[in-house]
């Protein structure tokens, strides 16, 4: 019996040891997957999902394919940046997943429930298929009533009033959140003179009300004028310099301007602006402007090319490598800085980072490749840092 029990014990210990070994091997593999670089034809993809960061190696051609191969499921309302159809570039690539959550929108007496992954109130309204006027107000609401909202995010829309405004004879339709006529005048920048008279049935404004202003004893001319739109530049550091694309067309605005006109013998001899009201705000034109440096050209030589290929550095980075290494060591594998002790082709500091074979150019380039990837996210960023600081 003792022998049998001992055998069972040792058999159990053996199984346990194999299990622990398997876990250790798997952990080692997972760690290598997270920290190692990508192989040829693969990209190192960082995925941010639900507050967690996951790094995978993948040869997927698009964002959608990478997520599918990674076993990440998406709901129809979830949002992904870049888009699922976006092509994955070689090297390091980043994907953000924004998960949809329930949102309740209070619009007047109507409550609408949707699923949305958007974070801004304006984008959530778009997701709901609702439209907003320029003067409508959207605000997040705080509610502790879980029974009523089911833990959903809540938004409220306060719709603007439509007021018919007769302005020295010019008939306008204004949208406003003003509560009273005086609030309306203050909002629109209307300044009344002693000769002006106001026609309105009540002090409090309601949707559809009519307000009239007339000037007695003088001639007033009201004209519509254009407000030129502004150009808003969006700097994109992932686009090459020289790239420029209109992302959103601008639209001119309009304003109604009233002038007091002085006439002599039937001819206008002078005018003075009385008031102006903006009837349509201009919409800025958004232009994407590339800021990414085109980078230096690679000065080709058979020796350098062989070293770069052996180090596994992508060809699109060779110009950046050439620039940095030329500045650091003029491509001398045995270069040593007498002041700092930095050594090798890439001037590693301390020299021990390159190991015993520090003068081997391929060893040095492999170390540099890993270094700039970890510290700067790639050679282009390392090059831009070097240009600005004269070191890397």
C-alpha positions in Angstrom: 0.0 0.0 0.0 2.8 2.4 0.9 4.5 1.7 -2.4 1.3 2.2 -4.3 0.6 5.4 -2.5 4.1 6.6 -3.1 3.8 5.8 -6.8 0.5 7.7 -7.0 2.2 10.6 -5.2 5.2 10.8 -7.5 2.8 10.4 -10.5 0.8 13.4 -9.3 3.9 15.4 -8.7 5.1 14.7 -12.2 1.7 15.8 -13.7 1.9 19.0 -11.6 5.4 19.7 -12.8 4.4 19.3 -16.4 1.5 21.6 -15.8 3.7 24.3 -14.2 6.2 23.9 -17.0 3.5 24.3 -19.6 2.2 27.5 -17.9 5.8 28.9 -17.7 6.4 28.1 -21.4 3.1 29.7 -22.3 3.9 32.8 -20.2 7.3 33.1 -21.8 5.8 32.9 -25.2 3.2 35.5 -24.3 5.9 37.8 -23.0 7.9 37.4 -26.2 4.8 38.2 -28.1 4.3 41.4 -26.3 7.9 42.6 -26.1 9.5 41.2 -29.3 9.7 43.0 -32.6 7.8 42.0 -35.7 9.2 39.6 -38.2 9.5 40.3 -41.9 6.0 40.7 -43.4 4.4 41.3 -40.0 3.4 44.4 -38.1 3.4 45.0 -34.4 -0.2 46.0 -33.6 -1.2 47.7 -30.4 -5.0 47.4 -29.7 -6.8 49.5 -27.1 -10.1 48.0 -26.1 -12.2 48.6 -22.9 -9.3 50.3 -21.1 -6.9 47.4 -21.9 -3.9 47.4 -24.1 -3.0 44.3 -26.2 0.0 43.9 -28.5 0.0 41.3 -31.2 2.1 40.4 -34.3 0.1 40.1 -37.4 0.5 39.9 -41.2 -3.1 41.1 -41.7 -3.6 43.6 -44.5 -6.4 45.6 -43.0 -7.7 46.6 -39.5 -10.8 44.5 -39.9 -8.7 41.4 -40.8 -6.3 42.0 -37.8 -9.2 42.2 -35.3 -10.8 39.1 -36.8 -7.5 37.1 -36.6 -7.1 38.3 -33.0 -10.5 37.0 -32.1 -12.0 40.4 -31.2 -15.7 40.7 -31.9 -17.4 44.0 -32.6 -21.0 45.0 -32.3 -22.7 47.0 -35.1 -22.7 50.2 -33.0 -19.0 49.9 -32.0 -16.5 52.3 -33.5 -13.0 51.6 -34.6 -10.1 54.0 -35.5 -8.7 53.7 -38.0 -11.6 52.2 -40.0 -11.9 48.5 -40.6 -11.0 49.0 -44.2 -7.8 50.9 -43.4 -4.6 49.2 -44.6 -2.1 48.3 -42.0 1.3 49.9 -42.5 4.5 47.9 -41.8 6.1 48.4 -38.4 4.1 49.6 -35.4 0.4 50.2 -35.8 -2.3 51.3 -33.4 -6.0 50.4 -33.2 -8.6 52.0 -30.9 -11.9 50.3 -30.3 -14.7 52.4 -28.8 -17.5 50.2 -27.4 -21.1 51.4 -27.8 -23.2 51.9 -24.7 -26.9 52.8 -24.2 -27.8 56.5 -24.4 -31.2 58.1 -23.7 -31.9 61.4 -25.5 -34.6 63.7 -24.1 -35.9 65.8 -27.0 -38.8 67.9 -25.8 -41.4 65.4 -24.6 -39.8 62.5 -26.5 -37.3 60.0 -25.0 -35.1 58.2 -27.5 -32.8 55.3 -26.6 -29.9 54.3 -28.9 -26.5 52.6 -28.7 -23.6 54.8 -29.4 -19.8 54.6 -29.2 -19.4 58.4 -29.6 -18.0 60.5 -26.8 -19.2 64.0 -27.8 -22.9 65.1 -27.4 -22.9 66.3 -31.0 -21.8 63.0 -32.4 -24.3 61.1 -30.3 -27.1 63.3 -31.7 -25.9 62.4 -35.2 -25.9 58.7 -34.3 -29.5 59.0 -33.3 -30.4 60.5 -36.7 -31.4 63.8 -35.2 -30.6 67.3 -36.5 -29.7 70.3 -34.5 -30.2 74.0 -35.4 -27.5 76.5 -34.6 -29.2 77.7 -31.4 -30.3 74.3 -30.0 -28.5 73.3 -26.8 -27.4 69.8 -26.0 -26.2 68.8 -22.5 -25.3 65.7 -20.6 -27.7 65.0 -17.7 -26.8 63.4 -14.4 -29.3 60.9 -13.1 -29.1 58.4 -10.1 -32.4 56.9 -11.0 -31.2 53.5 -12.4 -34.8 52.2 -12.5 -35.7 54.9 -15.0 -32.6 55.1 -17.2 -31.3 51.5 -16.7 -27.8 52.9 -16.2 -27.8 54.7 -19.5 -26.0 57.9 -20.3 -28.6 60.7 -20.7 -28.6 63.7 -23.0 -31.1 66.6 -23.2 -31.9 68.8 -26.2 -33.3 72.3 -25.5 -34.7 73.4 -28.8 -34.5 77.0 -29.8 -37.6 79.2 -30.4 -38.4 80.4 -33.9 -39.2 84.1 -33.8 -40.5 86.2 -36.7 -38.6 89.5 -36.5 -39.5 92.5 -38.6 -36.4 94.7 -38.5 -37.0 98.1 -39.9 -39.1 96.5 -42.6 -36.9 93.5 -43.3 -38.6 90.3 -42.3 -36.3 87.7 -40.7 -36.7 84.4 -38.9 -34.5 84.1 -35.9 -33.7 81.1 -33.7 -33.1 81.9 -30.0 -32.9 80.6 -26.5 -33.8 84.1 -25.2 -36.6 84.2 -22.6 -37.7 87.8 -23.0 -37.6 90.4 -25.8 -34.8 92.3 -24.0 -32.8 89.0 -23.9 -33.4 88.7 -27.6 -32.1 92.2 -28.3 -29.1 91.6 -26.1 -28.3 88.3 -27.8 -28.6 89.8 -31.3 -26.7 93.0 -30.4 -29.7 95.2 -31.2 -29.4 98.8 -29.8 -32.5 100.8 -29.8 -32.7 104.6 -30.3 -35.3 106.9 -28.8 -37.1 107.1 -32.2 -37.5 103.3 -32.4 -40.8 101.6 -31.5 -41.4 98.0 -30.6 -44.5 96.0 -31.4 -44.9 92.9 -29.4 -47.9 91.4 -27.5 -46.0 90.2 -24.4 -42.6 90.4 -22.7 -42.0 86.6 -22.6 -41.1 84.9 -25.9 -42.8 81.8 -27.2 -42.1 79.7 -30.3 -43.6 81.4 -33.3 -43.9 84.9 -31.8 -43.5 88.0 -33.9 -41.4 91.1 -32.9 -41.3 94.3 -34.9 -39.0 97.3 -34.7 -39.7 100.5 -36.6 -37.9 103.9 -36.6 -40.0 107.0 -36.8 -39.1 110.2 -38.6 -36.0 108.9 -40.6 -35.3 106.7 -43.6 -33.7 103.3 -42.8 -32.3 100.9 -45.4 -31.8 97.3 -44.6 -29.4 95.1 -46.6 -28.1 91.6 -46.5 -24.4 91.2 -46.5 -22.0 88.2 -46.7 -19.8 87.0 -43.9 -16.7 85.3 -45.4 -15.9 81.9 -43.9 -12.6 81.2 -42.3 -10.1 78.4 -43.1 -9.3 76.1 -40.3 -6.1 74.0 -40.8 -5.9 70.5 -39.2 -2.3 69.5 -38.8 -1.7 65.8 -39.6 1.7 64.5 -38.7 1.0 61.2 -40.4 0.7 62.9 -43.8 3.8 64.1 -45.8 4.5 67.8 -46.0 2.9 69.3 -49.1 -0.2 67.2 -48.6 -3.4 69.3 -48.5 -7.0 68.2 -48.7 -10.3 69.9 -48.0 -12.0 67.8 -45.3 -15.1 69.9 -45.0 -16.2 72.7 -47.3 -16.7 76.1 -45.8 -19.9 78.1 -46.1 -20.3 81.9 -46.1 -22.6 83.3 -43.5 -25.0 86.2 -43.8 -26.0 89.2 -41.8 -28.8 91.8 -42.1 -27.4 95.3 -41.6 -29.6 98.4 -41.2 -28.3 101.9 -42.2 -29.7 105.3 -41.5 -29.5 107.1 -44.9 -29.0 110.8 -45.5 -30.5 111.9 -48.8 -30.0 115.3 -50.6 -32.0 116.0 -53.8 -32.9 112.4 -54.1 -29.3 111.2 -53.9 -27.6 109.4 -51.0 -24.8 111.5 -49.5 -24.1 109.5 -46.4 -25.2 106.6 -44.2 -24.6 105.4 -40.7 -24.9 101.8 -39.5 -27.6 101.4 -36.9 -27.6 97.7 -36.2 -26.7 94.3 -37.6 -28.0 90.8 -37.0 -26.2 87.6 -38.0 -28.8 85.5 -39.7 -26.5 82.6 -40.7 -23.2 81.9 -39.0 -20.3 81.1 -41.4 -19.0 77.6 -41.4 -15.2 77.2 -41.3 -13.6 75.3 -44.1 -11.5 72.5 -42.7 -8.3 71.7 -44.5 -6.0 68.8 -43.6 -2.3 69.8 -44.0 0.5 67.2 -43.9 3.2 67.9 -41.4 5.2 64.6 -41.7 8.8 65.2 -42.8 9.6 63.6 -46.1 12.9 62.5 -44.5 16.4 62.5 -46.0 17.4 60.5 -49.0 19.4 57.3 -48.6 22.9 57.7 -49.9 23.3 54.2 -51.4 26.4 52.1 -51.1 26.8 48.3 -51.3 28.4 48.0 -47.8 25.7 50.0 -46.0 23.0 48.3 -48.0 24.3 44.8 -46.9 24.5 45.9 -43.3 20.9 47.3 -43.3 19.5 44.2 -44.9 21.3 41.9 -42.5 19.9 44.0 -39.6 16.3 43.5 -40.9 15.6 47.3 -41.1 12.8 48.1 -43.5 14.0 49.8 -46.7 11.6 52.8 -46.2 13.6 53.6 -43.0 17.1 53.6 -44.6 17.2 57.3 -45.3 16.5 58.0 -41.6 19.2 55.5 -40.5 21.7 56.9 -43.0 21.1 60.4 -41.7 21.5 59.5 -38.0 24.4 57.1 -38.4 26.3 59.6 -40.6 25.9 62.2 -37.9 26.9 59.8 -35.1 29.8 57.9 -36.6 30.1 58.6 -40.3 29.4 54.9 -40.7 32.6 53.8 -38.9 31.9 50.6 -37.0 34.8 51.1 -34.6 34.1 54.7 -33.8 34.5 55.7 -30.1 33.7 59.1 -28.6 36.7 60.0 -26.4 34.6 62.3 -24.2 31.5 60.2 -23.5 32.7 56.7 -24.3 29.8 56.1 -26.7 30.9 53.5 -29.3 30.1 51.7 -32.5 28.3 52.6 -35.6 25.3 54.0 -33.7 27.3 55.4 -30.7 25.6 53.4 -28.0 26.1 54.8 -24.5 27.3 53.0 -22.5 29.1 50.8 -24.9 28.2 47.7 -23.0 24.7 47.9 -24.5 26.1 46.5 -27.7 27.9 43.6 -26.0 31.3 42.2 -26.8 30.8 42.5 -30.6 30.1 46.3 -30.4 32.2 47.0 -33.5 30.0 44.6 -35.6 27.9 47.0 -37.7 25.0 44.5 -38.0 25.0 44.0 -34.2 24.9 47.8 -33.8 22.1 48.4 -36.3 20.0 45.7 -34.8 20.4 47.3 -31.3 19.6 50.7 -32.8 16.5 49.4 -34.5 15.1 48.0 -31.2 16.1 51.2 -29.4 14.4 53.7 -31.7 11.3 51.5 -31.9 11.0 51.3 -28.1 11.9 54.9 -27.3 10.5 56.9 -30.2 8.1 54.5 -32.0 10.2 54.2 -35.1 13.1 55.7 -37.2 11.1 58.7 -38.5 10.3 59.9 -35.0 13.9 59.3 -33.9 15.1 61.3 -37.0 12.7 64.2 -36.1 14.0 64.2 -32.5 17.6 64.2 -33.7 17.0 67.1 -36.0 15.5 69.1 -33.2 17.9 68.1 -30.3 21.1 67.0 -32.2 21.1 63.7 -30.3 18.8 60.7 -30.0 
